[in-house]
């Protein structure tokens, strides 16, 4: 994978997600996670080690973007890493150059990406572990909000996934195109 292209696209996606947040946020907090769509595209095409590093970078970008809300850096990086691992396990069963695959796998990867931080935030509040609970945090509310975000992200994955598939040559992914490798 061409890391320069990844850096540029990750930066653009980060800026778009942060900059367009006031415009495309539905309700109070429901917004698409475009970095998750980028992770799905990379996980369907790149080598496993590359997917791991890309997942950590995108997860850290997500953590940095929302660190003012949570006060933590790291849970989303672990969530994106779990999502990348799940995608690597499933990708040989999928058509890699399909917009529908990107949209569906964004939902699947999002489940892992949301469960890990929610579990870590919940564990942080356990008293016998000497944790400090996050004020106003509810695992049920976080998972419901995650579900709403994932549905919205799945819809946004169609145009974003199409653009990413059309740009596949500049990424310099190894191997052939198509279903399997």
C-alpha positions in Angstrom: 0.0 0.0 0.0 1.2 3.5 -0.8 1.5 5.1 2.6 1.7 8.6 1.2 -1.8 8.1 -0.4 -3.0 6.7 2.9 -1.7 9.7 4.8 -3.3 12.2 2.4 -6.7 10.4 2.3 -6.7 9.8 6.1 -6.0 13.5 6.6 -8.8 14.5 4.1 -11.2 12.1 5.7 -10.3 13.3 9.2 -10.8 17.0 8.1 -14.1 16.1 6.4 -15.4 14.2 9.3 -14.5 17.0 11.7 -15.4 19.9 9.4 -18.7 18.6 8.1 -19.9 17.4 11.5 -22.2 20.4 12.1 -23.7 20.0 8.6 -24.4 16.3 8.4 -25.1 15.5 12.1 -28.6 14.3 12.5 -30.4 15.0 15.8 -28.0 15.7 18.6 -25.1 13.4 17.9 -25.8 11.0 15.0 -23.1 11.3 12.3 -21.3 9.0 9.9 -17.9 7.6 10.6 -16.1 8.1 7.4 -12.8 6.8 8.8 -14.5 3.5 9.4 -15.4 3.3 5.7 -11.7 4.0 4.8 -10.7 1.2 7.2 -13.1 -1.3 5.5 -11.7 -0.4 2.1 -8.1 -0.9 3.2 -8.9 -4.1 5.1 -10.5 -5.6 2.0 -7.4 -4.9 -0.1 -4.2 -4.6 1.9 -1.9 -7.1 3.6 -2.8 -8.0 7.2 0.1 -6.1 8.8 -0.8 -3.0 6.8 -4.4 -3.3 7.9 -3.3 -3.4 11.5 -1.2 -0.3 11.3 -3.9 1.6 9.3 -6.5 0.6 11.9 -4.4 1.9 14.7 -3.7 5.2 12.9 -7.4 5.7 12.0 -8.5 4.7 15.5 -6.0 7.2 17.0 -7.4 9.9 14.7 -10.9 9.1 15.9 -9.7 9.2 19.5 -8.0 12.6 19.0 -11.1 14.0 17.3 -13.3 13.0 20.3 -10.8 13.3 23.1 -12.4 16.5 24.3 -15.6 14.5 24.9 -14.1 11.4 26.5 -10.8 12.6 27.8 -9.2 9.3 26.7 -6.9 8.4 23.8 -6.7 4.7 22.9 -10.1 2.9 23.2 -11.2 3.7 19.7 -7.7 2.6 18.4 -8.3 -0.7 20.0 -11.8 -0.9 18.6 -10.6 -0.1 15.1 -7.9 -2.8 15.5 -10.5 -5.3 16.5 -12.6 -4.3 13.5 -9.6 -4.6 11.2 -8.9 -8.1 12.5 -12.5 -9.2 12.0 -12.4 -7.8 8.4 -9.2 -9.7 7.7 -10.9 -12.9 8.8 -13.9 -12.4 6.6 -12.5 -10.8 3.5 -11.8 -14.1 1.6 -15.5 -14.7 1.5 -16.3 -11.4 -0.1 -16.3 -9.6 -3.4 -13.7 -7.0 -2.6 -14.5 -4.5 -5.4 -18.2 -4.0 -4.6 -19.8 -1.0 -3.1 -22.3 -3.2 -1.4 -19.5 -5.2 0.3 -18.0 -2.0 1.6 -21.4 -0.8 2.9 -22.3 -4.1 4.6 -18.8 -4.7 6.0 -18.8 -1.1 7.4 -21.8 -2.2 9.5 -20.0 -5.4 10.6 -16.7 -3.6 11.4 -18.6 -0.9 13.2 -20.0 -3.4 15.6 -16.5 -4.4 16.7 -15.3 -0.8 16.6 -18.1 0.3 19.0 -18.2 -2.7 21.3 -14.5 -2.4 22.4 -14.6 1.3 23.5 -18.0 0.8 25.2 -16.6 -2.2 27.1 -13.5 -0.3 28.1 -15.5 2.8 29.2 -17.8 0.4 31.2 -14.8 -1.4 32.9 -13.3 2.0 33.8 -16.3 2.6 36.0 -16.0 -0.6 38.0 -15.4 0.3 41.6 -13.3 -2.7 42.7 -10.8 -1.9 39.9 -10.4 1.5 41.4 -11.8 3.1 38.3 -13.2 6.6 37.9 -16.5 6.4 36.1 -17.1 8.7 33.2 -19.8 11.2 34.2 -23.1 10.6 32.4 -21.8 7.4 30.6 -24.3 4.7 29.9 -23.3 1.6 28.0 -26.9 1.1 26.7 -27.0 4.7 25.4 -23.6 4.4 23.9 -24.5 1.2 22.0 -27.8 2.7 20.8 -26.0 5.8 19.6 -23.5 3.6 17.9 -26.3 1.7 16.1 -27.7 5.0 14.8 -24.2 6.1 13.7 -23.6 2.8 11.9 -26.9 3.0 10.0 -26.0 6.5 8.8 -22.4 5.3 8.0 -23.8 2.4 6.0 -25.7 4.9 3.8 -22.7 7.2 3.4 -20.6 4.1 2.6 -22.2 3.8 -0.9 -20.8 7.1 -2.4 -17.6 7.0 -0.4 -17.0 3.4 -1.2 -17.6 4.0 -4.9 -15.0 6.8 -4.9 -12.5 4.6 -3.0 -12.9 1.7 -5.4 -12.4 4.0 -8.4 -9.1 5.2 -6.8 -7.8 1.6 -6.2 -4.9 1.8 -8.6 -3.2 4.8 -6.9 -3.2 2.9 -3.6 -0.8 0.3 -5.0 -2.3 -2.7 -3.1 -0.5 -6.0 -3.7 -2.1 -8.9 -5.6 -4.9 -9.1 -8.0 -8.4 -7.6 -8.0 -11.6 -9.5 -7.5 -12.8 -11.9 -5.0 -9.9 -13.9 -3.7 -6.2 -13.9 -3.4 
